[in-house]
Amino acid sequence: MNEHTLKGEWKQLKGSVKQKWGELTDDDLDQVEGSRDKLVGRVQERYGHAQEDAEREVDDWRRDNNY
């Protein structure tokens, strides 16, 4: 799935994101707007992960969920 498709389906994906990263708020998800980079930044910020770790987590989530 490319960045454009992720943004187009973002409302549907929010539930899956909240299951994976429960500390992300609705405001966080609204600001992410389907952007991989913004999601990585929010995961990094909320969970205190290094950027590389947050990127790996987001990419693993996308792969596991076919996003």
C-alpha positions as CSV (number, residue, x, y, z in Angstrom):
1,M,0.0,0.0,0.0
2,N,1.4,3.4,-0.9
3,E,1.2,6.6,1.1
4,H,-1.8,7.9,-0.9
5,T,-3.8,4.7,-0.3
6,L,-3.0,4.7,3.4
7,K,-4.3,8.3,3.7
8,G,-7.5,7.4,1.8
9,E,-8.3,4.5,4.1
10,W,-7.1,6.2,7.3
11,K,-10.5,6.4,9.0
12,Q,-10.9,2.6,8.6
13,L,-7.4,2.0,9.9
14,K,-7.6,4.1,13.1
15,G,-9.2,1.2,15.1
16,S,-6.3,-1.1,14.2
17,V,-3.8,1.6,15.1
18,K,-5.5,2.1,18.5
19,Q,-5.4,-1.6,19.2
20,K,-1.6,-1.7,18.5
21,W,-0.7,1.6,20.1
22,G,-3.3,2.3,22.8
23,E,-1.5,5.3,24.2
24,L,-2.1,7.3,21.0
25,T,-5.0,9.7,21.4
26,D,-7.8,10.5,18.9
27,D,-6.1,13.9,18.5
28,D,-2.8,12.0,17.7
29,L,-4.6,10.0,15.0
30,D,-6.3,13.0,13.5
31,Q,-2.9,14.7,13.2
32,V,-1.3,11.6,11.7
33,E,-3.9,11.7,8.8
34,G,-2.5,8.5,7.4
35,S,1.1,9.6,7.1
36,R,3.6,6.9,7.8
37,D,6.2,9.5,8.9
38,K,3.7,11.2,11.3
39,L,2.7,7.9,12.7
40,V,6.3,7.0,13.3
41,G,6.8,10.3,15.1
42,R,3.8,9.8,17.3
43,V,4.8,6.3,18.3
44,Q,8.3,7.5,19.0
45,E,7.0,10.4,21.1
46,R,4.4,8.4,23.1
47,Y,6.5,5.3,23.7
48,G,9.9,6.8,23.9
49,H,11.3,4.6,21.1
50,A,14.3,5.4,19.0
51,Q,13.3,6.5,15.5
52,E,14.6,3.3,13.9
53,D,12.6,1.2,16.4
54,A,9.4,3.2,15.8
55,E,9.9,2.9,12.0
56,R,10.3,-0.8,12.3
57,E,7.2,-1.1,14.5
58,V,5.1,0.9,12.1
59,D,6.4,-1.0,9.1
60,D,5.8,-4.4,10.8
61,W,2.2,-3.3,11.6
62,R,1.6,-2.2,8.0
63,R,3.0,-5.5,6.7
64,D,1.0,-7.6,9.2
65,N,-2.2,-5.8,8.3
66,N,-1.6,-5.6,4.6
67,Y,-1.5,-1.8,4.7
